[in-house]
Amino acid sequence: MPLTTTGELITRARAARSAVAAFNIITLEHVEGVVAGAERAGVPVVLQVSENAVRFHRGSLFPLARAAVAAAERAAVPVALHLDHVRTDRLLRQAADAGFGSVMYDASHLPYDENLAATRAAVDRAHAQGLWIEAELGEMDGKDGGAPRDAHAPGARTDPAEASSFVTHSGVDALAVAVGSVHAMTTRTATLDHALLGRLTAVLEVPLVLHGSSGVPDEELRAAVAGGIAKVNIGTALNQALTGTLRTYLGAHPDAVDPRPYLDEGREAMARTVERIVTAVGLTPA
């Protein structure tokens, strides 16, 4: 199936009052596991490569991106490729050539005015390349007057009025908001602020994105999608599935040398995780 774009998938999902699941990939096994899980569930999916993942690959974006494109083109469901949490202009410039249709530009660590200026410049560059662009907004002023809090720092919340102004003046196509999820949670205990999400949905016309969704229970995710979240980002849950499986296998086979058996089991564990999450949340089939 031809590679699609995040923007196209979100447009279809919003029309169906649903959302798109976006999974962060690090290795080829992540790519294959996510696509396999999405195919079993019959739903479209977004493959996300973060700047941290690029750093892990010694700063080279193209090998993993090329593998993701090849997998997408052979998938039985629509697959998009998204570049996540980009902070460097060098990486942003590579996105389109590497096959990405969208990018999340992250200047949320900067004071509000600097965040807005940097994001506006990134939007102009991205749109010139035909890229759909997402940004992030947490607590720009900082509760104590200090540095802004990341959108998914514990306790951070996005202010609706600030978000409305940010979207208007930056020109972004989507906004990741802080409503109670936290990055890298290994327990599914997050409670979302659905009243705040309702206020954000009421004032923003662009699709809203929930980062840190691995720590959000299924019922909370379903309520978030019903309340206006159009893109659900998941990463840690995949890594838990992969790493847990590898620990179990190597514990049972201490003399194992060939990596294929345990990587195969890890890939299958990630596929089951993808299938379970998208099915439990009730995302619209392709």
C-alpha positions in Angstrom: 0.0 0.0 0.0 1.4 3.5 -0.9 2.9 5.5 2.0 0.3 7.9 3.3 0.7 10.9 5.6 -0.2 11.7 9.2 -2.4 14.6 8.1 -4.4 12.4 5.8 -4.9 9.7 8.5 -5.9 12.3 11.1 -8.4 13.9 8.7 -10.1 10.5 8.1 -10.0 9.7 11.8 -11.6 13.0 12.9 -14.4 12.5 10.3 -15.1 9.2 12.1 -14.8 10.8 15.5 -11.8 8.6 16.2 -8.0 9.0 16.4 -4.8 7.6 15.0 -2.3 5.7 17.0 1.4 6.7 16.5 4.1 4.3 17.8 7.7 5.3 18.3 10.2 3.0 16.6 13.8 2.5 17.4 14.8 -0.8 15.6 13.7 -2.7 12.5 12.0 -5.1 15.0 9.9 -2.1 16.2 8.9 -1.3 12.6 7.9 -4.9 11.8 6.1 -5.4 15.1 4.0 -2.2 14.8 3.0 -2.9 11.2 2.1 -6.5 12.1 0.0 -5.4 15.0 -1.8 -2.7 13.0 -2.5 -5.3 10.2 -4.1 -7.7 12.7 -6.3 -5.0 14.1 -7.0 -3.7 10.6 -6.3 0.0 11.6 -4.0 2.6 10.0 -0.9 3.5 12.0 1.8 6.1 12.2 5.5 5.1 12.6 7.3 7.7 14.6 11.1 8.3 14.7 12.2 10.6 17.5 15.3 12.8 17.5 16.5 10.6 20.4 16.2 7.5 18.2 18.2 9.2 15.5 20.8 10.0 18.1 20.9 6.3 19.0 21.6 5.5 15.4 24.7 7.7 15.5 22.9 10.7 14.1 21.8 9.0 10.9 18.2 9.3 10.0 18.0 7.5 6.7 18.6 3.8 7.4 15.7 3.5 9.9 13.5 5.8 7.8 14.1 3.8 4.6 13.2 0.6 6.4 10.0 2.2 7.7 9.1 3.4 4.2 9.7 -0.1 2.8 7.5 -1.7 5.5 4.8 0.9 4.9 4.7 0.2 1.2 4.2 -3.5 1.8 1.7 -3.1 4.6 -2.0 -4.2 4.2 -3.1 -1.0 6.1 -2.3 2.6 5.5 1.0 3.6 7.2 2.4 7.1 7.7 5.9 8.2 8.8 6.3 11.0 11.4 9.5 12.6 12.8 9.0 13.2 16.5 10.4 15.7 19.0 12.7 17.5 16.6 14.8 20.3 18.0 17.5 20.7 15.4 17.1 22.4 12.1 19.5 19.9 10.4 17.0 17.1 11.2 14.0 19.1 10.1 15.7 19.8 6.8 16.2 16.0 6.2 12.6 15.0 6.9 11.0 15.3 3.5 13.9 13.6 1.7 13.8 10.7 4.1 10.2 10.0 3.4 8.5 11.7 6.3 5.1 13.4 5.7 5.0 15.1 9.1 7.1 16.4 11.9 6.7 17.4 15.5 8.8 20.4 16.2 9.6 20.7 19.9 10.5 24.1 21.3 8.3 23.6 24.4 11.4 24.0 26.7 11.8 27.6 25.7 10.0 30.6 27.1 6.7 31.3 25.4 7.9 34.1 23.0 11.0 32.1 22.0 8.9 28.9 21.6 6.5 30.8 19.3 9.2 32.4 17.2 11.1 29.1 16.8 7.9 27.2 16.0 6.7 29.8 13.5 10.1 29.5 11.7 9.9 25.7 11.7 6.3 25.9 10.4 7.4 28.0 7.5 10.3 25.6 6.6 8.1 22.5 7.0 5.2 23.9 4.9 7.6 24.9 2.2 8.6 21.2 2.0 4.9 20.0 2.0 5.2 18.7 5.6 2.4 18.7 8.1 3.7 20.0 11.5 2.8 19.4 15.1 4.0 21.4 18.1 3.7 21.1 21.9 2.5 23.5 24.6 2.8 22.9 28.3 2.9 25.6 30.9 4.8 28.3 29.1 5.1 30.8 32.0 6.2 28.3 34.7 4.3 28.2 38.0 7.1 29.9 39.9 8.0 32.4 37.2 10.9 30.2 36.1 11.5 28.1 33.0 8.4 26.6 31.3 7.4 23.1 32.2 7.4 20.5 29.5 3.9 19.6 28.3 4.2 16.2 30.0 6.0 17.0 33.1 4.0 15.8 36.1 1.3 18.3 36.9 1.8 20.4 33.8 -1.4 21.7 32.1 -1.9 23.6 28.9 -3.9 26.9 29.2 -6.7 27.1 26.6 -6.3 30.9 25.9 -2.5 30.5 25.6 -3.0 27.5 23.3 -5.4 29.4 21.1 -3.0 32.3 20.7 -0.1 29.9 20.0 -1.9 28.0 17.3 -3.1 31.2 15.6 0.3 32.9 15.5 2.5 29.8 14.9 0.4 28.3 12.1 0.9 24.7 13.3 -1.3 21.9 11.9 -1.7 20.1 15.3 -1.0 20.7 18.9 0.2 18.3 21.7 -1.4 19.4 24.9 -0.7 18.7 28.6 -3.8 17.2 30.2 -2.3 14.7 32.6 -0.2 12.2 30.7 3.6 11.9 31.4 6.3 10.6 29.2 8.1 7.3 29.9 5.5 6.0 32.4 5.9 2.2 33.0 2.6 1.9 34.9 -0.8 2.7 33.4 -2.0 4.9 36.2 -2.3 8.4 34.7 -5.6 10.2 35.1 -6.4 12.8 32.4 -8.1 16.2 33.0 -11.1 15.6 30.7 -12.7 19.0 31.7 -9.5 20.8 30.5 -9.5 18.7 27.3 -13.0 19.8 26.7 -12.1 23.5 27.0 -9.1 23.0 24.7 -11.2 21.3 22.1 -13.8 24.1 22.3 -11.2 26.8 21.4 -8.9 25.0 19.0 -9.7 23.9 15.5 -6.5 22.0 14.9 -6.2 18.3 15.9 -5.0 17.7 19.5 -2.3 15.1 20.3 -1.7 13.2 23.5 1.9 12.3 24.2 2.9 9.8 26.9 -0.1 7.6 26.3 1.7 4.4 27.5 0.9 5.4 31.0 -2.8 6.0 30.3 -5.4 3.3 31.0 -7.6 2.1 28.2 -10.8 3.7 29.5 -9.0 7.0 29.9 -7.7 6.8 26.3 -11.1 6.0 25.0 -12.5 9.0 26.9 -9.7 11.2 25.5 -10.4 10.2 21.9 -14.2 10.8 22.5 -13.2 14.2 24.0 -11.2 15.4 21.0 -7.7 13.8 21.0 -6.9 12.9 17.3 -3.5 11.4 17.7 -2.3 9.1 20.5 1.5 8.7 20.9 2.9 5.5 22.4 6.5 4.4 22.9 7.3 3.1 26.3 4.7 0.3 26.0 6.6 -1.2 23.0 9.9 -1.0 24.8 8.4 -2.7 27.9 7.1 -5.5 25.7 10.4 -6.0 23.9 12.7 -5.7 26.9 10.5 -7.9 29.1 10.5 -10.6 26.5 14.3 -10.5 26.0 14.8 -10.7 29.8 12.6 -13.7 30.1 14.2 -15.5 27.1 17.8 -14.8 28.1 17.0 -15.8 31.7 15.7 -19.2 30.4 18.5 -19.6 27.9 21.7 -18.2 29.5 23.9 -19.7 26.8 22.0 -18.2 23.9 24.2 -16.6 21.3 22.0 -16.3 18.1 19.8 -13.1 18.6 17.2 -14.2 16.1 15.0 -16.3 18.5 14.7 -13.7 21.2 14.3 -10.8 18.8 11.6 -12.8 17.0 9.8 -13.2 20.4 10.3 -9.5 21.2 8.9 -8.4 17.8 5.9 -10.6 18.4 5.4 -9.1 21.8 5.4 -5.6 20.3 2.9 -6.7 17.7 0.5 -8.0 20.4 0.9 -4.8 22.3 0.0 -2.7 19.3 -3.0 -4.9 18.5 -4.2 -4.8 22.1 -4.0 -1.0 22.5 -5.7 0.0 19.2 -8.4 -2.6 19.7 -9.0 -1.6 23.4 -9.2 2.1 22.5 -11.6 1.3 19.6 -9.8 3.1 16.8 -11.6 3.2 13.5 -10.5 0.4 11.0 -8.8 1.3 7.8 
